[in-house]
Amino acid sequence: MLAVSYFWKRFKRHKPAIVGLIVVFFYIIIAVFGPYIAPYDPVTLHIEDRLQKPSAKYLFGTDAFGRDILSRVIYGTRISMTIGILSILMGVVIGGTMGVIAGYFSYLERIIMFVVDVLLAFPSILLAIGVMTILGPGIYSVIIAVTIRQIPSFSRMVRSVVLSVKNYEYIEAARALGSSNARIIFKSILPNSFAPILVYSTLQIGWNILLAAILSFLGIGVPPPIPEWGRMVAEGRNFLRQAPHIATFPGIAIFLLVISFNMIGDSLRDAIDPKLKI
Amino acid sequence: MALNIILNERKLMINYILRRIMQTIAVLICVSVLIFLMVHMIPGDPARQIAGMDATEEQVTSIRQNLGLDRPLLIQYLRYMRGIVKGDLGRSLRTRALISQELKRRFPYTIILAVFSVFFAGVLGVIFGVFSSVWKYSFFDHFFMMFSLVGVSIPNFWIGIMMILLFSVKLPLLPSGGVPKSFLSVAGVRYIILPVITLGWTIVGMVTRLTRSSMLEVIQQDFIRTAHAKGLPRIKVIFKHALKNAILPVVTYLGLQFGFCLGGAVITETVFSWPGVGRYLLQGVYDRDYPVIQSTILVFSCLFVMTNLVIDISYTFIDPRIRYN
């Protein structure tokens, strides 16, 4: 408890982190209560009101099909937060497992790190595009593509943490006392790896949300009429002259969420250990 | 004794370089296998796609046999690799054009975009990073750090579209897309400004942070204190002594980012209708053009891996403090 309060004291000294936390909390509220907050259905067409500028009736205006942009941005929050959080959880579990095995069992390290090197040989976006081409458009396909993209970096990060922790004297002592490998990993190594994993995960959530938006912008991510922010920006591209608001508001939504996660991640890193090389 | 040490270091360096090259070859072989398998997992029948929806089963079977698609996967892979070695990347299913010719035509555009973006990001990022480190904790430091955070957080496709809105629609100063007949003119350069800023924007932020942290480490060194004590002008100390020592990790990072720019060019080329390889790949994805997808991802990955290898090896020559064992 003392460690947690000490960490919290250091964390809240960073004003940007508090702002980031408030903004993320705000987004979570929108994601959870979106259906009750949104003034209109996000997919209902109001053809007679198409390409309306922001007004009292449509706060963020309407798109080419008369759909309310504000409602679509609100519903899009659920999509982006779901993709961001689920992909991080899956990345931590799969990538973290690979990293722990590679770091702890030296005879498996070479094989696992070779697999990681092969995955890292692809530029991130191209790997995601390749996976989406196989799986086809859809939210779960995007989650899988984004997860696969980050597995190698998680593996490497966790492996390097495990490599340093496993040489500590208390690990040797545990081994000498007859603890099994599983017990050492779960009771000693993983708890000490938690901090860098937490920092790295927070920094990666923003990038995962960005990547999902990129895939949808390119037309291979979340399919229409699901209101994904990247796709909304792509749709707005064709109406920049007459209705620039269509592309503007979803972009601002992406930016604010991603920068908030990045501010939290930066401050977490400084609060936990400024010398942490992440 | 000293000669023995030098010879030993040289031997270790050569061994390290050879090990990296062998590792890279192994990675590239696995990458080619993975891409081949990925493409074969894409739903749909390429033979049916070529023949058309109205073709008979016999026509589809005949096309499948001509293309070797009825052979075992291993044979198909070996035939494909034999073609790669000869420089034959196959033909597009949609246009029937040679993919190698198409890549030769398009690659210069992608390379131009990547090179200028890295240059732009390097110059701006280093300047911001140096000022940020020299005026640590000042308003400028906080401003540049916030700028770098914004840089990595803002979606680059959105910033590209916003710049089109501002500089092409509202203030018609710059073209919204396409390429000029020649880049070697003022009119030609105007076409590259927005795409370069869009692609390089994200890297500026990271370069700023890296330069700042690298400069802060170097500025605290004794030799900088000595330079100040000798009465050298501050600007000379910062740019001639400190930056020269701090720039190495930044240059390495920029080299690696060149590979990132090759992949990230897909987005920029889409926003600005830039006729590069990224757009060619995306069109291939839309058309389910398997040979195009397979070949372009393979070529991109090879370039990415080779760039990383060159950076790794050049580092062994540049920094004598590295140990190779």
Interface residues (C-beta under 8 A of the other chain):
Chain A: F114 D117 V118 A121 F122 P123 S124 I125 L126 I129 G130 V131 M132 T133 I134 G136 G206 L210 A213 I214 F217 L218 G219 I220 G230 V233 G236 R237 L240 R241 P244 A247 T248 G251 I254 F255 V258 I259 N262 M263 D266
Chain B: Q23 A26 V27 L28 C30 V31 L34 I35 M38 M41 I42 P43 L149 V150 V152 S153 I154 P155 F157 W158 I161 M162 I164 L165 V169 G259 F260 L262 G263 G264 V266 I267 T270 V271 L281 L282 V285 Y286 I293 I297 F300 S301 F304 V305
